[in-house]
């Protein structure tokens, strides 16, 4: 299985413009494909020294009129097992609110993943 959590946000943004991409979108896609071809032999392996499950969460604040962006990463044994990046569903009034919303949404992903195991 191939995983590239570092590309999650970029793929998310490109997907939003897939119906009518501009020249700049094609340039980003070209750069993305170049990056993938240069790193195709990179691999992810599970660390044997840690059995901890970690949830990493961050968000941006979109301001008064824009939706903020949420990103999360779940790691097991220091290895990414789930990740995501998407706009929040509401316009938050502060950075604290965006961080709390991001934590709530990411915790739902974590509990869903744990239930499946």
C-alpha positions as CSV (number, residue, x, y, z in Angstrom):
1,X,0.0,0.0,0.0
2,X,1.3,3.5,-0.9
3,X,0.7,6.4,1.4
4,X,1.5,10.1,1.0
5,X,-0.1,12.0,3.9
6,X,2.2,15.0,3.1
7,X,0.2,15.4,-0.2
8,X,-3.2,15.3,1.3
9,X,-3.8,19.1,1.3
10,X,-2.4,19.6,-2.2
11,X,-4.6,16.8,-3.6
12,X,-7.6,18.3,-1.7
13,X,-7.1,21.7,-3.3
14,X,-6.5,20.3,-6.8
15,X,-9.6,18.2,-6.5
16,X,-11.7,21.3,-5.8
17,X,-10.7,22.7,-9.2
18,X,-10.9,19.5,-11.3
19,X,-13.9,20.6,-13.3
20,X,-12.2,23.8,-14.6
21,X,-8.5,23.8,-13.9
22,X,-6.3,26.7,-14.8
23,X,-2.7,26.8,-16.0
24,X,-1.5,27.2,-12.4
25,X,-3.4,24.1,-11.3
26,X,-1.8,22.1,-14.1
27,X,1.6,23.4,-13.0
28,X,1.0,22.3,-9.4
29,X,-0.2,18.9,-10.7
30,X,3.0,18.6,-12.8
31,X,5.1,19.4,-9.7
32,X,3.1,16.8,-7.7
33,X,3.7,14.1,-10.3
34,X,7.4,15.0,-10.4
35,X,7.6,14.7,-6.6
36,X,5.9,11.3,-6.7
37,X,8.2,10.0,-9.4
38,X,11.3,11.2,-7.4
39,X,10.1,9.6,-4.1
40,X,8.5,6.4,-5.4
41,X,11.0,4.2,-3.6
42,X,10.5,5.9,-0.3
43,X,8.8,3.6,2.2
44,X,7.0,3.7,5.5
45,X,7.8,1.1,8.2
46,X,6.4,0.6,11.6
47,X,8.7,1.4,14.5
48,X,9.2,-1.4,16.9
49,X,9.9,0.8,20.0
50,X,6.5,2.4,20.4
51,X,2.9,1.1,20.5
52,X,1.4,4.5,21.2
53,X,-1.5,5.8,19.1
54,X,-1.2,9.6,18.5
55,X,-3.6,12.1,17.0
56,X,-2.1,15.3,15.6
57,X,-4.5,18.2,14.7
58,X,-4.1,21.6,13.3
59,X,-6.3,24.2,11.7
60,X,-6.1,27.6,10.0
61,X,-8.4,30.4,10.7
62,X,-10.1,31.6,7.6
63,X,-11.2,35.0,9.0
64,X,-14.6,36.4,9.4
65,X,-16.0,35.3,6.0
66,X,-14.0,32.2,5.0
67,X,-14.2,28.7,6.3
68,X,-11.1,27.5,8.2
69,X,-9.1,24.4,7.1
70,X,-8.7,21.4,9.3
71,X,-5.9,18.8,9.1
72,X,-5.2,15.7,11.1
73,X,-2.8,12.8,11.3
74,X,-3.2,9.6,13.2
75,X,0.0,7.6,13.9
76,X,0.5,4.1,15.3
77,X,4.0,3.1,16.2
78,X,5.2,6.4,14.8
79,X,3.7,5.5,11.4
80,X,0.8,7.4,9.7
81,X,-2.3,5.3,9.5
82,X,-5.0,7.9,8.7
83,X,-5.0,11.5,7.8
84,X,-7.2,14.2,6.3
85,X,-7.5,17.8,5.3
86,X,-10.7,19.6,4.5
87,X,-12.6,22.9,5.1
88,X,-14.6,23.2,8.2
89,X,-18.4,23.2,7.9
90,X,-18.9,26.6,9.7
91,X,-17.2,30.0,9.7
92,X,-15.5,30.3,13.1
93,X,-15.1,33.6,15.0
94,X,-11.7,32.9,16.5
95,X,-8.6,30.7,16.1
96,X,-9.6,29.0,19.4
97,X,-12.9,28.0,17.9
98,X,-11.3,26.6,14.8
99,X,-8.8,24.5,16.9
100,X,-11.7,23.1,19.0
101,X,-13.7,22.2,15.9
102,X,-10.7,20.6,14.4
103,X,-10.1,18.5,17.5
104,X,-13.7,17.4,17.7
105,X,-13.8,16.3,14.0
106,X,-10.4,14.6,14.2
107,X,-11.4,12.7,17.4
108,X,-14.4,11.3,15.5
109,X,-12.0,10.0,12.8
110,X,-9.8,8.5,15.6
111,X,-12.8,6.7,17.3
112,X,-14.0,5.4,13.9
113,X,-10.6,4.0,13.2
114,X,-10.3,2.4,16.6
115,X,-13.8,0.8,16.4
116,X,-12.8,-0.8,13.1
117,X,-9.7,-2.5,14.6
